[in-house]
Amino acid sequence: MYPLRLTVNGRAVEREVPARLSLADFLRQDLGLTGTHVGCEHGVCGACTVLVDGATARSCLLFAAQLGGATVTTVEGLTPADGLSPLQEAFCATHAMQCGFCTPGMIVAATELLRENPAPSSDDIRDALSGNLCMCTGYVNIVRAVSRAAESRA
């Protein structure tokens, strides 16, 4: 067991964790943050994407014990207490989710994109989301949602 201190969604967390506990399992099982989905467990599908110190990361590929002092933000941490974020509202308005499994990872990746590039082109959006797989939507409405969120911020 290893002592772990980090910040998750703005809250300080201290736990003892097994050396090989993935960040995804820590978030879901220990903290009850089930918005982070686990798909392939190989870092390919993007369903487990979170922000670690502001940058997207695959939580299935990281050990929780590696993240001492880090700041982790999950999709729950991107959701305001009083409703949905503009990006989440855009996903709803444009029907950018069907089964919803990939949605949290898409939202996290799009959040990083919009922070770094407030006015992305369609190609920029596709490139930023290329590491997140969706089996349902065909991506057209996801690109529309991110574009709509960018426009609403302008």
GILINMO-V95085 format. One record per helix or strand. SS is the DSSP state (2 for helix, 1 for strand). FROM is the first residue (numbers start at 1). LEN is the number of residues. Records with the same first field share a line. If there is no record, write none. Layout:
BEGIN
SS=FROM-LEN ; FROM-LEN
END
This chain:
BEGIN
1=2-7 ; 11-7 ; 22-1 ; 49-4 ; 55-4 ; 63-1 ; 71-3
2=23-8 ; 64-4 ; 75-4 ; 86-8 ; 103-14 ; 122-7 ; 140-14
END
